[in-house]
């Protein structure tokens, strides 16, 4: 089946270019839906033929690109990337459907959405570090324009802040990649950006960046980790996210939370864990990751509790929920790591529901301020149902995917990081608090007559959200289709950590 991955990426790229040339809104949205639908069909074909019991790369394809410096168009999928490619191809067509009524520069709007799909699929499938970085940077451009053109009153500020934060972090990561590249070149004499080759060369990297202060190994590790945690984002590098979410159009918020944040978590599993056992200070790095994870969980939770804007509350909840990814990865237990991977997949589905809900309320009521709402369930029963389902999934209700993910992370992280897990448990209590409190104040209770006449979400908006709800329930009751492949790869990752004596 060689060629399916590159075909999937090329179709989304071609669809984006054709969409930009569309003359009418109807043409643009139809092309976007057809393109994302074809990409989804290819993904489902790959998924149906994917061997979940095999931790090795599958559907690998390689095409020489710039041989003089060792750049190759090399793609492949394993249990780490496959669920995220599936997630991307679920989210994008549903986002196109949700935004079916977009009228402002529709050809550019839908074209940028397809470019985001191209970028994230490239990140999750690239096996060449140079190509990986190109796709990593590509996703910044369409998101910048989605925020700066279709965003709210402070859209320019939010777009520039988003770009600066994430681009600076990417440059730091690029320096670490070049350090790996030149280290491997010095060892083999052969230029290559092959991802696994460079990560393997890290094992024998030697020398100090600053003599007697920090080794080159630890500097590279921290540089890569910095690039990933800013993208997640983790506290204290999170401040770009609430602004970006609040000002972004609903479609932009959905893509940002469901897909772009997952790039950072993907980096933890694809790059950070494989080199962790060879770091000069692995125990310090584990502690650092655990602290970042727990602080993100608690800080995000308490900030969400204090928000007046419903969308900003959901933005801070994303910071909190992504903290479980870092914590689970730091615990270095197969099921905690697979739980962290599953948290990425689950959160992508759930956060789509939440941000879509905020968008529908904004369109209908003209405000997202919680105390200005109240009693809207009377006029928006369909929205209330799917929004409540999303909130219950986000707070970890059993039977939904969020419960599976957080249960696996917390229970299995306790074996190696008991103190951090006990602290993280406080986040669960307050997470339930801010979700239920927001629902009570914004949706139920006495209707605020100042809102005037409001209407329920459009059928295409509710349909998009309802599909996500069904998927959240399905993967909450039957996580095995994606969890099995995650667990197999988690075990493979941690085998080397155990052999190096980092954990027993």
Buried (B, 14 or more C-beta within 10 A) or exposed (E): EEEBBBBBBEBBBEBBEBBBEBEEBEBBBBBBBBBBBBBBEBBEEBBEEBEBEBBEBBBBBBEEBEEEEBBBBBBBBBBBBBBBBBBBBBBBBBBBBBBBEBEEBBBBBBBBBBBBBBBBBBBBBBBBBBBBBBBBBBBBBBBBBBBBBBBBEEBEBBBBBBBEBBEBBBEBBBEBBBBBBEBBBEEEEEBBBBBBBBBBBBEEBEEBBEEEEBBBBBBBBBBBBBBBBBBBBBBEBBEBBBBBBBBBBBBBBBBBBBBBBBBBBBBBBBBBBBBBBBBBBBEEBBBBBBBBBBBBBBBBBBBBBEBEBBBBBBBBBBBBBBBBBBBBBBBBBBBBBBBBBBBBBBBBBBBBBBBBBBBBBBBBBEBBBBEBBBBBBEBBEBBBBBBBBBBBBBBBBEEBBBBBBBBBBBBBBBBBBEEBBEBBEBBBEBBBBBBBBBBEBBBBBEBBEEBEEBEBBBEBBBBBBBBBBEBBBBBBEEBEBBBBBBBBBBBBBBEBBBEBEBBE
